[in-house]
């Protein structure tokens, strides 16, 4: 018997199973007994590999197809009725055309397989902010990951009740054909279709697909915000906790900041840092006129390479039980896992991410550069006591950041909300050697949402401006840049735990405890207000870190003007005015 009588759900599942023709349909109830049975089945077929249960209890390894290792942005579509509404930063296809194209690919794609029905909640089950989805998939790997990343099971069906309001997701590995791989979003229909991929970022439909692309559209229509932001609580020695949300493009230390460990000097005084979320924030205006944020996710889907005891001990601890590793090295000596940057002792007897014998001396990478871990958030030693709070946490600050060698100072504060939206809209990073193409090219990634905004980015900026008009007690908005370099290309700021020194200044500004210096780009710290005790940073270096080079910023303003031209008449006038103001200030 089906665990729901919701006619909309049953009709849709019926329709999709007639299309994909699975051998059987299995409803995921979220119970440990059912998940354990699925793990055993996936181990028997080789879909996952059971790791050393003494050293890594409840942990498994999975290898994706070699052609299926990352998000496919060129195959990711926003399918809304009006092409203009998708905007210049998204791929578009007319919904009728995309449905027809993908349904042809889905036809019979689950023959001989099982269709799993996964009811899931984004956000704590009893949160007014929670939204529900159902993903249909032919992959046990997807089921097991969704059970870590979201709140899965029959209780979600009870909460949906008779409502027609849920996000429909259909996924099939099909034949894993690269040329027929698509991730298509239909924001006006609350629908996501994903075919011919098995990689997490393309197939865990609760993650970027629902929690950002669909949710950003829902938020615009319903008056809230879905943002690509970590959420962090900072507890001072008096025991007061203040929260911030922060957006960074990839490779800018987002997860490290989300799980920051205070430097010794701060830890001794009683400072603590609490992680509420490492990737996504859903933000609404509370009854008290402040912004409140929840993390809609239940786990972490982190990049493994570079995660180690020094860079992020909390993330590493999170992976030590009940986690799934994807495309890392299998250490055959003790059946554990390894990746580049974990430690300096690569295993001598091992299989690489493709499952081939691997020799660390070969010069080949053992783990894929985008290899992943999926870990339950509750494993994290610094997970916030407010993680399950249905109301979320109140935000004192919003932080934007990027990777700039010379332009942006270590930290500055926007003058007001609209100026802060401007700062977020022009967020940028310079390409590093890790990215394909030339080094040092400036890539704009507004609010770190460029690949994840489910509608026209000009309208997204307008939504931010309009939200500012409704928020009675606005959080203050800042920009940080941990990546300023000297003439030799060496970083001037130590980063990692020492970033708390900058967050301390930010929090002091939020409660109007200290002043600041005005500059053409916004408010800068007075050098004496940044605590350098216990660092190797000299007062001269700090002054260099806070210096605003007018010539570089004039070049930046020209670059921004070119970027803004992409949005045509959908660019809010408030942002064009902010750019004019910046240019005047720089003269």
C-alpha positions, 0 to 999 in steps of 0.5 A, spaced: 500 500 500 502 507 498 504 511 504 500 517 501 493 518 499 495 524 495 492 524 488 497 529 485 503 525 488 500 518 486 498 521 479 505 524 478 509 517 480 504 513 476 505 517 470 513 517 471 513 510 472 509 509 465 514 513 462 521 510 465 518 503 466 522 500 472 521 493 474 518 495 481 517 502 485 520 502 492 518 508 497 523 510 501 521 511 509 527 513 512 528 508 516 535 505 518 533 498 517 531 500 509 537 504 508 541 498 511 538 493 506 539 498 500 547 499 502 547 491 502 544 491 495 549 496 493 555 493 496 553 486 492 552 490 485 559 494 486 555 500 486 558 502 493 564 499 497 564 498 504 570 501 508 574 499 514 568 499 519 573 499 525 576 505 523 570 508 518 564 506 521 558 506 517 562 509 511 562 507 504 566 509 497 563 510 490 566 511 484 562 515 478 563 514 471 569 517 468 566 522 464 561 524 470 565 527 475 562 534 476 556 539 475 555 540 467 554 548 467 553 547 459 548 542 460 544 545 466 538 549 463 532 554 466 526 552 462 521 558 463 516 560 458 519 567 457 526 566 454 528 573 457 526 571 464 532 566 464 536 572 463 543 572 460 547 568 465 542 561 464 542 556 458 534 557 456 530 552 452 522 553 452 519 548 457 515 544 452 521 543 447 525 541 453 519 536 456 519 533 449 526 532 448 527 529 455 521 525 456 524 521 449 530 520 453 527 518 459 522 513 455 524 506 458 530 508 462 529 504 468 527 498 465 530 492 469 531 497 475 528 499 481 524 506 481 526 509 488 521 514 491 524 519 496 520 524 500 524 529 503 524 536 506 529 542 505 529 545 512 527 542 519 521 538 518 517 543 523 520 549 520 515 554 517 521 555 512 521 548 510 519 546 503 518 539 501 520 535 495 519 528 492 525 525 488 524 519 483 531 515 482 534 509 479 540 510 483 541 507 490 547 512 491 542 517 490 538 515 495 543 514 500 546 521 499 539 524 500 538 521 506 545 524 509 543 531 505 536 532 507 531 529 512 528 523 508 522 519 509 514 518 511 513 524 515 515 528 509 509 525 506 504 526 512 507 534 512 505 534 504 498 532 506 493 533 500 497 539 498 499 539 490 505 544 493 511 540 492 517 540 488 517 534 483 524 531 481 525 525 476 532 522 475 535 517 471 542 514 470 539 512 463 546 510 460 550 515 463 551 518 456 555 525 456 552 527 449 545 526 452 546 529 459 541 534 462 539 538 468 533 542 467 529 546 471 522 548 470 521 554 476 514 555 474 512 548 474 516 546 481 519 541 477 527 538 476 529 533 470 536 530 471 538 524 466 544 521 464 548 523 470 550 519 477 555 525 480 552 528 486 551 535 484 547 533 478 543 528 481 542 530 489 536 534 486 535 537 493 542 541 493 543 546 488 537 544 483 532 545 489 535 549 494 538 554 490 535 554 482 528 553 484 528 556 491 531 563 488 525 563 484 520 561 489 523 566 494 522 572 489 515 570 488 514 569 496 518 575 499 524 571 502 531 569 499 535 563 497 542 564 497 549 560 496 551 562 503 554 559 509 551 561 516 556 562 522 555 563 529 560 567 533 560 567 541 564 572 544 567 571 551 561 574 555 557 568 552 553 572 546 552 569 540 551 573 533 550 570 527 552 572 520 551 569 513 557 569 507 557 568 500 564 566 496 565 563 489 569 556 489 576 556 492 575 562 496 575 558 503 567 558 504 567 551 508 574 553 512 570 559 514 564 555 516 567 551 521 573 556 523 577 554 529 579 560 533 586 562 534 589 560 541 589 567 543 582 567 542 580 560 544 583 562 551 579 568 552 573 564 551 571 565 543 567 560 540 565 559 533 558 555 531 557 552 524 549 552 522 551 551 515 556 551 510 553 552 503 546 554 503 542 559 507 534 560 506 533 567 509 526 571 511 524 577 515 522 575 522 516 578 526 521 582 529 523 586 523 530 582 523 533 577 517 532 570 520 536 564 516 536 557 516 540 551 513 535 547 508 540 542 508 542 536 513 549 534 511 555 537 508 557 535 500 564 537 501 570 537 496 575 532 499 582 534 496 585 539 501 581 537 507 586 535 512 587 536 520 590 543 519 586 546 513 579 544 516 579 539 522 572 540 523 570 538 516 575 532 517 572 529 523 565 530 520 567 524 515 569 519 520 563 516 521 556 514 516 559 518 510 560 516 503 566 518 499 566 519 492 572 518 487 577 518 492 583 513 493 582 507 496 587 504 501 588 497 500 592 496 506 587 497 511 581 499 506 580 506 508 580 512 504 586 518 502 586 524 497 591 529 495 592 534 501 590 529 506 597 528 509 604 526 506 603 519 507 600 516 500 598 509 501 603 504 497 598 499 495 592 503 493 586 504 487 585 511 484 579 514 483 577 510 477 579 503 481 585 502 477 592 500 481 595 507 483 602 508 485 604 515 488 610 516 484 607 516 478 605 523 478 598 522 476 593 524 481 590 518 486 583 522 487 579 526 482 580 534 484 573 534 485 572 528 489 567 529 495 565 527 501 557 526 504 557 527 511 552 528 516 552 535 519 551 532 526 558 529 526 561 536 526 564 538 532 562 545 532 555 544 529 551 549 532 546 548 538 541 552 533 542 547 527 535 544 528 531 551 530 525 551 526 526 559 526 533 559 524 538 564 527 538 572 526 543 575 522 547 581 524 552 581 518 552 579 511 559 578 508 561 577 501 568 575 499 573 573 493 580 572 491 583 578 489 591 579 489 591 587 489 584 590 488 580 589 494 582 590 501 582 585 507 575 588 509 571 594 508 563 595 510 558 598 505 555 604 507 548 602 507 543 596 504 543 598 497 551 599 497 552 592 500 547 589 494 552 593 489 558 590 493 555 583 492 553 584 485 560 585 483 563 580 487 569 577 483 575 572 483 581 572 479 583 565 476 588 561 479 592 556 476 587 550 478 582 553 473 582 552 466 585 558 462 589 564 463 591 566 471 589 572 474 583 573 469 577 577 473 571 573 473 564 576 476 560 571 480 554 576 483 553 573 490 556 567 488 550 565 485 552 566 477 551 558 476 545 557 481 540 563 480 533 560 477 531 566 473 534 573 470 540 576 475 537 583 474 531 581 477 535 577 482 538 584 484 532 588 484 529 582 489 535 584 493 533 592 493 526 590 494 528 586 500 532 592 503 526 596 503 522 591 507 527 589 512 526 594 519 533 592 522 537 590 516 544 586 517 550 590 515 554 588 509 561 587 508 566 585 503 573 581 505 579 578 501 583 573 505 588 573 498 592 580 498 599 578 495 605 582 496 610 583 490 613 576 490 605 573 490 606 571 497 599 572 501 600 577 506 594 575 511 595 568 515 587 566 513 584 560 516 583 561 524 586 568 524 580 570 520 576 571 526 580 577 528 576 580 522 570 577 524 571 580 531 571 587 527 565 586 523 561 584 529 563 590 533 561 594 527 554 591 527 553 593 534 556 600 533 562 599 538 567 602 534 568 607 529 571 606 522 575 610 516 571 613 510 574 611 503 572 611 496 569 604 496 566 604 503 568 604 511 575 601 513 577 599 519 582 603 523 588 599 523 589 599 531 582 596 531 584 589 528 588 585 533 594 582 531 597 579 537 599 572 536 600 573 529 606 575 524 603 580 521 606 587 522 602 594 522 606 596 516 603 589 513 596 591 515 596 598 512 598 595 506 592 590 507 587 595 508 590 600 502 585 602 497 589 603 490 585 609 486 588 607 479 586 599 480 579 601 483 578 606 477 580 600 472 575 596 476 569 601 475 570 600 468 570 593 468 564 593 472 560 598 467 562 592 462 559 587 466 553 591 468 551 592 460 549 584 460 543 586 464 540 591 460 534 595 462 533 589 467 539 592 472 536 596 477 537 603 477 539 603 484 546 599 482 547 604 476 547 609 481 552 606 486 557 605 480 556 612 478 557 614 486 564 609 486 566 613 480 565 620 483 569 618 489 575 615 486 576 622 482 
